[in-house]
Amino acid sequence: MVWADTAPVNPGPTQARDLLRQELAKPVYADDRSLTQRIWDWATEHLHTLLTGVGETLPAYVLAPALLILVAVVVYAATRLRRRRARPAATPAVGVLHEVDLTAEQLRQRAADAEALGDHAGAAVDFFRALARQGEERALLPPSPARTAHETGVRMTEFFPQRSSELSWAADVFDRVRYGHRSVDAHDVARLRDLDEQIRRERPVQHDLVDHQ
């Protein structure tokens, strides 16, 4: 670090802080490397240390695969981070049934298939979509691909008030999974499946039906 020629030999505390701030503000100290480059630099720096320490004791047939694995891990991690940053944010304003042209039964089957494969997120989304579609098929909700999960839950609660808390929870789960990319487990999927089945078996409160509007 080189201080300016005009810097006092014994600066006071305030002057020292000012001088340090001025020095660190110089472009030479700026780190404008990309995240990938910083990860790579970190890996190569530690790789050099590793080679210095064990390069003379480990045979090449052991060291070479270890180096390749380390490089692969670094590249994979950097790629995942870059994709996560570049992924466009979805919005809950998109309807539950947006671009979905399947019946409630077809959605249930697709959800069951996803559940069997361990795709809990896909199963949760489609079980809620099945619930929304059955609302339209039973003339409880007007057909609308723009209806959000929250709106679906509120409208269905009008006909199934005893399921109010479950419908609100289900709408939250749909939004978290579909738009927040959050994970769910098998228990959550089972609750959604059971809720859809319960509503399918129950009689709605007979007021304000779509075909009576």
Residue frames as qw, qx, qy, qz and C-alpha x, y, z in Angstrom:
[[0.000, 0.890, 0.455, 0.000, 0.00, 0.00, 0.00],
 [0.448, 0.138, 0.021, 0.883, 1.51, 3.38, -1.03],
 [0.084, -0.800, -0.451, 0.388, 0.34, 6.51, 0.73],
 [0.343, 0.882, 0.138, 0.293, 0.27, 9.95, -0.88],
 [0.565, 0.277, -0.269, 0.729, 3.44, 12.05, -0.58],
 [0.149, -0.558, 0.101, -0.810, 1.55, 14.68, 1.41],
 [0.760, -0.488, -0.406, -0.139, 0.46, 12.24, 4.11],
 [0.271, -0.799, 0.414, -0.341, 1.78, 13.23, 7.57],
 [0.369, 0.346, -0.841, 0.192, 4.34, 10.93, 9.14],
 [0.097, -0.172, -0.867, 0.457, 2.29, 10.53, 12.33],
 [0.323, -0.368, -0.379, -0.785, -1.36, 11.21, 11.43],
 [0.371, -0.117, 0.580, -0.716, -3.98, 11.50, 14.13],
 [0.388, 0.217, 0.882, -0.153, -6.92, 9.05, 14.38],
 [0.494, 0.696, 0.311, -0.418, -9.22, 11.17, 12.20],
 [0.272, 0.724, -0.479, -0.414, -6.55, 11.79, 9.58],
 [0.194, -0.256, 0.939, 0.127, -5.65, 8.10, 9.55],
 [0.497, 0.410, 0.732, -0.220, -9.25, 7.08, 8.89],
 [0.448, 0.788, 0.023, -0.421, -9.54, 9.64, 6.09],
 [0.093, 0.626, -0.700, -0.330, -6.31, 8.47, 4.50],
 [0.326, -0.026, 0.945, 0.014, -7.37, 4.82, 4.69],
 [0.522, 0.592, 0.520, -0.327, -10.76, 5.63, 3.16],
 [0.357, 0.794, -0.260, -0.419, -9.09, 7.53, 0.30],
 [0.072, -0.462, 0.854, 0.229, -6.65, 4.70, -0.32],
 [0.390, 0.164, 0.903, -0.077, -9.32, 1.97, -0.39],
 [0.500, 0.680, 0.293, -0.449, -11.43, 4.03, -2.78],
 [0.089, 0.584, -0.606, -0.533, -8.80, 3.63, -5.49],
 [0.818, 0.288, -0.239, -0.437, -9.79, 1.37, -8.45],
 [0.371, 0.410, -0.829, 0.080, -6.97, -1.03, -7.68],
 [0.180, -0.085, 0.844, -0.498, -8.92, -2.26, -4.65],
 [0.686, 0.172, 0.065, -0.704, -12.24, -2.72, -6.44],
 [0.295, -0.065, 0.949, 0.085, -13.34, -6.33, -6.91],
 [0.582, 0.354, -0.054, -0.730, -15.51, -6.33, -10.00],
 [0.090, 0.171, -0.954, -0.229, -15.10, -10.03, -10.69],
 [0.696, -0.178, -0.373, -0.587, -18.17, -12.09, -11.38],
 [0.764, -0.401, 0.371, -0.345, -19.37, -14.62, -8.84],
 [0.978, 0.203, -0.013, 0.056, -18.14, -17.44, -11.06],
 [0.519, 0.640, -0.371, 0.427, -14.70, -15.85, -11.35],
 [0.304, -0.654, 0.481, -0.498, -14.44, -15.36, -7.58],
 [0.923, -0.194, 0.261, -0.207, -15.38, -18.99, -6.95],
 [0.882, 0.398, -0.132, 0.215, -12.85, -20.13, -9.52],
 [0.232, 0.717, -0.442, 0.487, -10.12, -17.94, -8.02],
 [0.601, -0.532, 0.434, -0.410, -10.91, -19.27, -4.55],
 [0.988, 0.018, 0.142, -0.066, -10.75, -22.85, -5.80],
 [0.742, 0.531, -0.239, 0.333, -7.47, -22.39, -7.66],
 [0.070, -0.741, 0.464, -0.480, -5.90, -20.67, -4.66],
 [0.736, -0.386, 0.463, -0.308, -6.82, -23.57, -2.39],
 [0.958, 0.285, -0.001, 0.029, -5.84, -26.01, -5.11],
 [0.436, 0.698, -0.433, 0.368, -2.37, -24.52, -5.15],
 [0.392, -0.587, 0.553, -0.442, -2.15, -24.99, -1.38],
 [0.936, -0.062, 0.271, -0.215, -3.31, -28.58, -1.76],
 [0.841, 0.483, -0.177, 0.166, -0.78, -29.33, -4.45],
 [0.146, 0.733, -0.515, 0.420, 2.00, -27.77, -2.43],
 [0.549, -0.472, 0.540, -0.429, 1.12, -29.88, 0.58],
 [0.805, -0.045, 0.571, -0.153, 0.36, -33.27, -0.92],
 [0.675, 0.657, -0.214, -0.259, 1.54, -33.14, -4.50],
 [0.236, 0.604, -0.760, 0.052, 4.78, -34.84, -3.64],
 [0.333, -0.197, 0.858, -0.338, 3.17, -37.59, -1.56],
 [0.716, 0.341, 0.476, -0.380, 0.12, -38.60, -3.63],
 [0.431, 0.006, 0.731, 0.529, 0.53, -40.51, -6.90],
 [0.172, 0.142, -0.340, -0.914, -0.83, -38.94, -10.08],
 [0.320, -0.260, -0.817, -0.404, -3.56, -41.55, -10.53],
 [0.272, -0.571, -0.687, 0.359, -5.04, -40.46, -7.17],
 [0.129, -0.460, -0.120, 0.871, -4.48, -36.73, -7.46],
 [0.052, -0.014, -0.547, -0.835, -5.81, -36.28, -11.01],
 [0.263, -0.509, -0.767, -0.290, -9.35, -37.63, -10.35],
 [0.304, -0.612, -0.501, 0.531, -9.53, -35.56, -7.15],
 [0.104, -0.316, 0.137, 0.933, -8.71, -32.42, -9.09],
 [0.151, -0.212, -0.684, -0.682, -11.29, -33.20, -11.75],
 [0.303, -0.596, -0.742, 0.053, -13.97, -33.73, -9.10],
 [0.246, -0.548, -0.278, 0.750, -13.10, -30.43, -7.43],
 [0.001, 0.132, -0.379, -0.916, -13.31, -28.56, -10.73],
 [0.228, -0.374, -0.782, -0.444, -16.66, -30.20, -11.54],
 [0.293, -0.628, -0.635, 0.342, -18.08, -29.22, -8.15],
 [0.157, -0.444, -0.043, 0.881, -16.98, -25.61, -8.59],
 [0.100, -0.024, -0.567, -0.817, -18.45, -25.37, -12.09],
 [0.271, -0.483, -0.811, -0.186, -21.73, -26.98, -10.98],
 [0.259, -0.617, -0.500, 0.551, -22.10, -24.64, -8.00],
 [0.075, -0.337, 0.148, 0.927, -21.37, -21.57, -10.08],
 [0.154, -0.182, -0.708, -0.664, -23.85, -22.63, -12.77],
 [0.275, -0.573, -0.769, 0.068, -26.61, -23.24, -10.20],
 [0.202, -0.583, -0.299, 0.728, -26.09, -19.83, -8.62],
 [0.006, -0.186, 0.377, 0.907, -26.07, -18.09, -11.98],
 [0.211, -0.336, -0.785, -0.476, -29.28, -19.79, -13.09],
 [0.261, -0.612, -0.675, 0.319, -30.99, -19.00, -9.79],
 [0.117, -0.500, -0.083, 0.854, -30.15, -15.33, -10.18],
 [0.095, 0.118, -0.538, -0.829, -31.27, -15.27, -13.81],
 [0.032, -0.405, -0.908, -0.101, -34.55, -17.11, -13.22],
 [0.197, -0.379, -0.179, -0.886, -37.45, -14.71, -13.81],
 [0.162, 0.084, 0.722, -0.667, -39.72, -14.19, -10.86],
 [0.182, -0.431, -0.789, -0.400, -43.19, -15.61, -11.35],
 [0.219, -0.160, 0.247, -0.930, -46.16, -13.77, -9.92],
 [0.186, 0.279, 0.886, -0.321, -49.24, -15.03, -8.05],
 [0.407, 0.443, 0.054, -0.797, -51.29, -12.76, -10.34],
 [0.362, 0.197, -0.780, -0.472, -51.21, -15.57, -12.92],
 [0.777, -0.174, 0.037, -0.604, -54.35, -17.66, -12.59],
 [0.615, -0.275, 0.725, -0.144, -54.43, -21.16, -11.13],
 [0.742, 0.326, 0.585, 0.033, -55.85, -22.56, -14.37],
 [0.245, 0.816, -0.278, -0.444, -53.87, -20.33, -16.71],
 [0.436, 0.514, -0.677, -0.293, -53.05, -22.36, -19.86],
 [0.230, -0.096, 0.946, -0.207, -54.49, -25.49, -18.21],
 [0.630, 0.118, -0.306, -0.704, -57.01, -27.29, -20.43],
 [0.326, 0.023, -0.943, 0.067, -57.71, -30.40, -18.36],
 [0.623, -0.536, -0.367, -0.436, -60.71, -31.66, -16.45],
 [0.492, -0.660, 0.414, -0.390, -60.68, -32.04, -12.69],
 [0.966, -0.123, 0.222, -0.040, -60.35, -35.81, -13.04],
 [0.775, 0.507, -0.132, 0.353, -57.44, -35.47, -15.46],
 [0.034, 0.771, -0.391, 0.501, -55.71, -33.08, -13.07],
 [0.754, -0.485, 0.349, -0.273, -56.23, -35.52, -10.20],
 [0.977, 0.137, 0.082, 0.139, -54.68, -38.29, -12.25],
 [0.532, 0.662, -0.250, 0.466, -51.71, -36.14, -13.18],
 [0.310, -0.731, 0.397, -0.460, -51.28, -35.18, -9.53],
 [0.913, -0.278, 0.268, -0.134, -51.43, -38.83, -8.47],
 [0.874, 0.381, -0.071, 0.292, -48.83, -39.75, -11.08],
 [0.223, 0.746, -0.350, 0.520, -46.52, -36.98, -9.84],
 [0.605, -0.603, 0.361, -0.375, -47.03, -38.10, -6.24],
 [0.992, -0.034, 0.122, 0.026, -46.13, -41.68, -7.16],
 [0.725, 0.492, -0.145, 0.460, -42.89, -40.43, -8.71],
 [0.588, -0.426, -0.276, 0.630, -42.02, -38.41, -5.62],
 [0.182, 0.336, 0.174, 0.907, -42.70, -35.08, -7.32],
 [0.165, -0.566, -0.670, 0.452, -44.45, -33.51, -4.35],
 [0.020, 0.406, -0.019, -0.913, -44.38, -29.99, -5.79],
 [0.241, 0.012, -0.650, -0.721, -46.06, -31.05, -9.04],
 [0.271, -0.396, -0.877, -0.020, -48.62, -33.12, -7.15],
 [0.113, -0.515, -0.492, 0.693, -49.50, -30.25, -4.81],
 [0.128, 0.291, -0.234, -0.919, -50.00, -27.82, -7.68],
 [0.322, -0.074, -0.742, -0.583, -52.23, -30.19, -9.66],
 [0.222, -0.438, -0.843, 0.219, -54.35, -31.26, -6.68],
 [0.028, 0.521, 0.306, -0.796, -55.18, -27.61, -6.04],
 [0.218, 0.202, -0.483, -0.823, -55.86, -27.09, -9.73],
 [0.243, -0.259, -0.908, -0.222, -58.24, -30.07, -9.59],
 [0.099, -0.531, -0.649, 0.535, -60.04, -28.41, -6.70],
 [0.119, 0.452, -0.052, -0.883, -60.36, -25.17, -8.68],
 [0.237, 0.063, -0.724, -0.645, -61.56, -27.01, -11.78],
 [0.166, -0.389, -0.906, 0.032, -64.19, -28.95, -9.88],
 [0.039, 0.518, 0.392, -0.759, -65.53, -25.62, -8.63],
 [0.275, 0.337, -0.364, -0.824, -66.12, -24.63, -12.24],
 [0.265, -0.044, -0.897, -0.350, -67.49, -28.02, -13.26],
 [0.153, -0.468, -0.825, 0.277, -70.01, -27.91, -10.41],
 [0.013, 0.717, 0.369, 0.591, -71.08, -24.39, -11.42],
 [0.507, -0.715, -0.307, 0.370, -69.81, -22.93, -8.17],
 [0.280, -0.604, 0.217, 0.714, -67.25, -20.72, -9.89],
 [0.609, 0.755, 0.034, -0.239, -67.48, -19.03, -13.27],
 [0.870, 0.176, 0.139, 0.439, -64.83, -20.31, -15.70],
 [0.052, 0.984, -0.164, 0.045, -61.81, -18.02, -15.42],
 [0.862, 0.181, -0.211, 0.424, -58.19, -18.88, -16.22],
 [0.215, 0.617, -0.259, 0.711, -57.14, -15.66, -14.45],
 [0.662, -0.677, -0.063, -0.316, -58.53, -16.57, -11.01],
 [0.172, 0.591, -0.691, 0.377, -55.72, -16.69, -8.44],
 [0.487, -0.113, -0.839, 0.213, -55.31, -19.30, -5.72],
 [0.006, -0.138, -0.540, 0.830, -56.38, -16.83, -3.05],
 [0.486, 0.087, -0.116, -0.862, -59.48, -15.87, -5.00],
 [0.614, -0.031, -0.737, -0.282, -60.29, -19.53, -5.56],
 [0.330, -0.126, -0.806, 0.474, -60.01, -20.26, -1.85],
 [0.182, 0.141, 0.334, -0.914, -62.22, -17.32, -0.89],
 [0.576, 0.074, -0.327, -0.746, -64.93, -18.19, -3.41],
 [0.595, -0.054, -0.796, -0.094, -64.96, -21.88, -2.53],
 [0.132, -0.072, -0.718, 0.680, -65.23, -20.99, 1.16],
 [0.441, 0.012, 0.036, -0.897, -68.58, -19.36, 0.41],
 [0.786, 0.009, -0.412, -0.461, -69.92, -22.79, -0.53],
 [0.828, -0.137, -0.508, 0.195, -67.90, -24.86, 1.95],
 [0.192, -0.833, 0.232, -0.464, -67.53, -22.64, 5.04],
 [0.869, -0.463, 0.169, -0.035, -66.58, -25.64, 7.16],
 [0.867, 0.122, 0.121, 0.468, -63.42, -25.93, 5.02],
 [0.101, 0.991, -0.019, 0.085, -62.39, -22.30, 5.39],
 [0.419, -0.770, 0.455, 0.158, -59.06, -22.86, 7.14],
 [0.737, -0.037, 0.602, 0.306, -58.08, -25.76, 4.88],
 [0.548, 0.730, 0.326, 0.246, -58.92, -23.81, 1.72],
 [0.035, -0.981, 0.190, -0.013, -56.88, -20.83, 2.91],
 [0.587, -0.531, 0.570, 0.219, -53.95, -23.12, 3.73],
 [0.745, 0.276, 0.542, 0.273, -54.22, -24.87, 0.35],
 [0.385, 0.902, 0.118, 0.154, -54.15, -21.55, -1.51],
 [0.252, -0.882, 0.391, 0.073, -51.03, -20.51, 0.41],
 [0.718, -0.227, 0.610, 0.247, -49.35, -23.82, -0.41],
 [0.669, 0.593, 0.383, 0.232, -50.13, -23.41, -4.11],
 [0.181, 0.973, -0.092, 0.107, -48.63, -19.90, -4.18],
 [0.457, -0.729, 0.497, 0.113, -45.52, -20.93, -2.24],
 [0.732, -0.039, 0.625, 0.268, -44.85, -23.90, -4.50],
 [0.592, 0.648, 0.417, 0.237, -45.89, -22.46, -7.86],
 [0.243, 0.914, 0.007, 0.324, -44.44, -18.97, -7.50],
 [0.351, -0.849, 0.373, -0.131, -42.10, -19.09, -4.52],
 [0.678, 0.406, -0.609, 0.067, -40.41, -22.36, -5.56],
 [0.405, -0.481, 0.627, -0.459, -40.80, -23.68, -2.02],
 [0.328, 0.106, -0.934, -0.095, -40.78, -27.38, -1.24],
 [0.737, -0.268, 0.132, -0.606, -43.59, -29.49, 0.19],
 [0.125, -0.284, 0.946, -0.096, -43.60, -32.98, 1.61],
 [0.248, -0.186, -0.907, -0.286, -45.78, -36.06, 1.29],
 [0.063, -0.474, -0.720, 0.503, -47.94, -34.94, 4.21],
 [0.181, 0.449, 0.003, -0.875, -48.80, -31.66, 2.47],
 [0.291, 0.110, -0.713, -0.628, -49.71, -33.52, -0.71],
 [0.192, -0.304, -0.931, 0.060, -51.93, -35.91, 1.24],
 [0.052, 0.505, 0.487, -0.711, -53.76, -32.99, 2.86],
 [0.269, 0.368, -0.288, -0.842, -54.41, -31.39, -0.52],
 [0.284, -0.027, -0.877, -0.387, -55.60, -34.66, -2.00],
 [0.124, -0.401, -0.853, 0.310, -57.93, -35.25, 0.95],
 [0.136, 0.465, 0.233, -0.843, -59.29, -31.69, 0.78],
 [0.322, 0.212, -0.544, -0.745, -60.14, -32.09, -2.90],
 [0.300, -0.170, -0.927, -0.147, -61.84, -35.42, -2.16],
 [0.048, -0.418, -0.696, 0.582, -63.79, -34.04, 0.81],
 [0.251, 0.418, 0.006, -0.873, -65.12, -31.11, -1.17],
 [0.323, 0.096, -0.744, -0.577, -66.03, -33.42, -4.03],
 [0.266, -0.283, -0.920, 0.054, -68.15, -35.52, -1.64],
 [0.044, -0.439, -0.556, 0.704, -69.80, -32.65, 0.24],
 [0.175, 0.756, 0.567, 0.277, -72.83, -30.65, -0.76],
 [0.260, 0.194, -0.075, 0.943, -72.18, -26.93, -1.16],
 [0.088, 0.500, 0.493, -0.707, -74.19, -24.29, 0.65],
 [0.319, 0.522, 0.688, 0.391, -77.00, -23.56, -1.79],
 [0.053, 0.917, 0.221, -0.329, -76.69, -19.85, -2.32],
 [0.095, 0.857, -0.314, -0.398, -75.19, -17.61, -4.96],
 [0.742, 0.038, 0.595, 0.305, -74.51, -20.47, -7.39],
 [0.164, -0.277, 0.462, 0.827, -73.09, -19.40, -10.72],
 [0.018, -0.302, -0.778, -0.551, -76.09, -20.56, -12.71],
 [0.155, -0.753, -0.623, 0.141, -78.39, -18.57, -10.37],
 [0.256, -0.460, -0.019, 0.850, -76.58, -15.28, -10.87]]
